[in-house]
């Protein structure tokens, strides 16, 4: 079986029409991240990836088989799991070459700083296409197009080693006492016990789906490719456009579409989703990018007139593994072509396989978002206006030790000062709404907001900034659960730095609106992927201490105070693993997205929830599960 036929077979499992189309075109299946983050996402951004991996793998491997003396069975994975269920072979399977693909792929269309007359584009090919361009027309038949030349950049992409049928090749390699693969100076395993592919792995192997990267060593192969960036500018405001990216030599993409923004106060709508985070080790087992694509397809069915989407980070699990970007962007291509994005960098969008270093350029190589102050460190930060609303997208990967950031906070001094000035300028210019977006949350229903060390450095300043500069809504990611706070104002009187505002309320069309709130609403729309986190605080202080020992300082009163900040704090998935850990087996069939409808004086927030096993052919259902509004009386 060749790669194409293998992937078409996988594609037949997907029930969404959109996903079926994307799978057939992509020719690749997604990848996933280091073991360190499979069971536990970075405990603190300043901690090394290897220490995260060690703590997780040691906890996961505590069980053992029955011997002469009965030993306690691992409550998380049972008596047999992981490598116990995998048959090893002595010889390494032959590595197949990465297929050449000169049709435009990994297409990303994104908003720029000027949304009323411009749009940004990014795509890839294997070989360089000298006449690469974007064609833009007011007509769907692409007649009389404007043409904008693209700039090509040679890049070295690192693809997973696969066999001729497209299965990933792994080595069962020896590990040190901390659970890390023992590698030589070139990053190769010093001792291999055997080889295997993921052809034999199913979702019954819950240790694999949870933390496959700690069980099998994956080797990467370098492939020279070309990344293209283009900007269409001098367009007309509030105008529908159609476009194609590509070249005369290599061919063009399907026709996509976008609409430029209009006048201040004109209504608009956008979709918010987050943490697709598709992992390479589940690509042929329980493909996670397919769930992300299906979530976005259904979001467009709910909101067909959405003007753009905002993704709050962690597109992929391991940024270094190109297969994950291919899977993510190509499976969602049909949706992405008609839905420009505002992309936000997440911590996984700079991760590498072994976790010994960060890939600081991957996010910006795969998008064409603005780079403010020439600051590119695992992503970038920027802002834009849309119909009178001002959006600020921050980069919480700005946590590298430097003169600008000696305490390694999620946001460095330069970026923080820029954000303050940018928001104040937007307010002075009469912005109707201020929306702040970033990945790592300061309010959430799981552990990151109160445990990540880089977040603790900046959490109070974040809360104070949002309150004092009259930010209306904060869109977050990172903690994979459904979260919406009450209207919060800053206070230094408690550890949360938040106090619930007593707002005036009114009702419209069955939805409760808060009238002229002075506080801030913080939101996380769970996840568009399969990795879910439990709403741990809702189970009390003892449970918090059990699953997150570093939060053992929290009393029952602390937990009650924290829970009281939220109107919504839950996890739709009901994984049995939640009894023992903060996260599931990466097999959730519940995904969420938010739809925001914005007018001059109203901001409607709607949470939608999806359910159904995509790969078993179940019908995927969509349900509106929460609505909330903010209303401003115009003065």
C-alpha positions, 0 to 999 in steps of 0.5 A: 500500500502506498502513502496516498492510498493509506491516507485515503483509507484513513480519510474514509473514517472521517464523517465530516464532509469538510474533513473528508475533502481535506484528508484526501488532499493533504497526503499526510497525517498529523504528529504529536509532542514530547512525552513530557507534555503528553500526560502533563503540559509544562508544569512551569515554562521555566522548567526543562522539558526533560524534567516534565517528561521524567515526572510524567513517565515515572508516574505512569509506569508505576504499575507492574505485571504480576510476579511471585509477589503481588504488586499494586496495579497502576490505577491510571493504566492498569496491569498491561499497557504501553509497550506491553501491548506492542510487538518489537522487531529487531530490524528497523523498517526501511524509511520511505522518502517524504513525497514531493508536493508542489501544489500549494499546501499548509495554506494560512490566511491571516489578518494583518494590522490593517484589516480594511484593505489588506490580507496576509497569506502563507503556504508551502511547496517542496520545490521553489516556484519562481512565479509564486503569487496571490491572485485576488478578485471581486468575482468568484470565477477569478476574472480580472484578478489583482496579483501580488508577488510572494516572497519565497524562503528556503526552510529545512523542515523535519519530517518523521521517519515513516515506512512505505505505508505511511506508518511512523517508525519508532525505537524502543530505546533505553532511558535514564532513571528520570525516564528520558531517552539516553542519547548520544551527542547527535541525539540518537539513542545509545541503545535500542531494544527493538523497533515498531510502527504505529500500525499495530497500536489502537486506542485500547493502548491508553498509555500510548495515546496519552504519552506515546512520545515517551514510549517510542523514540522518533527520528526525524529527517531533514527536507528542504522546502519553501515557505511563501509569504504574500500580502494583498494590499490597497483593497477596498473596505467592507468588500468580499474578495476571492483568491488563489495562492500558488504559481503558474508552474506548480498550480493554484489552490482552490478558490478561497474568500474573505471580506475586508473590515468596514466602518466603526460600529458595523456588526461582525462575528468571529469564531474562537477555538483553541489548543488543537494540539494534534500529536504525531504519535496519534496520527494513525491511532486517533487522529487529533487534527481531524477533530480540530478540522471537524470542529472548525467545519461545524463552527462555520455551519453554526456561524456561516457569516463569521468574518474571521477566526481567532485561535488562542494557541497550541496549533500543534503538539511539537512544532519541530515535527512538520507532519503535525503542521501538515496535518493541522493546516491541510485537514482544515484547508477547506475551512481555512480558505474561507476563514481568515485567522488571527493566530496566537502562539502557544507554548507547544508551537515552539516545542521540539521532540527531545525538549532540549531546546525550543524552535523559535521560528516555527510559528512565524514560518507557518503564518504571516502574522505581524511581528512587532518590534522585530520580536520573534521568540516562539511567536510574535505579538501584534494588534488590529482593529475590526469595525471599531473593536481593537484586538491585541494578540500577545505572545506568552512564549516571551519567557526566555531569560534576558535583560528585558525579562530577568524573571522569565515571566510569560510577558517581558517588559518590552512587550508589556509596555507595548501592550499598555501603550497600544491599548491606551491609544486604542481607547483614546481613539474611541475603540468600542471594544478592547479584546485581549488574546493570549495563550497562557491564562491567568484565570482557568478551571485547571492548574496552569493559571495558578501553577506555571511559574512564568504566569505567576511572575506576570499574573498580577500585572496582567490582571491590573493591566486588563482592569485599569485599561478597561479591557472588555474580554480576554480570550485564553487557551492552555488549560483545556476546559470550558471557562468563563469568569464573572465580571472581575475587577483587580484587587491586591487583597487575595491570591487571585487578584480578582474580585467579582463585580456587582453589575447591573443585569438585563435580559434579551432573547433569553440571554443575560447581559451585564450592563456597563460592567467595569470589570473583565470577562476571561474565557477559554473555549475548552479545546478543539482537539482530544486532550482535555483537562479536568475542572479540578477545583470543582472537586475540592482542595483534597483532589487538587492536592492529589492531582497537582501536588504543587498546589498543596498550599490551597485551602478549602477556602482558597478553592471556594474563593477561586471557584466563586470567580466563574460562571462557567468552569467545567470539562465535558469529557468524563475520563476515568483518568480524572480520578487520578490525574488532571488530564485525560487519555487524549481521547475526548469526543467533546470539543468546544468553540465560541461564537462572538457577535459584536455590535457597537453596544453589545458583545454576545458570547456563545459556547457550543459543544460537540459530541461524537466519535469521529473515527467510528463514524458516529454523527457529530452533534452540536449544542449551544451550552451557554450564552452571556452578553455584555451591553454598553449604554452609549453616552 
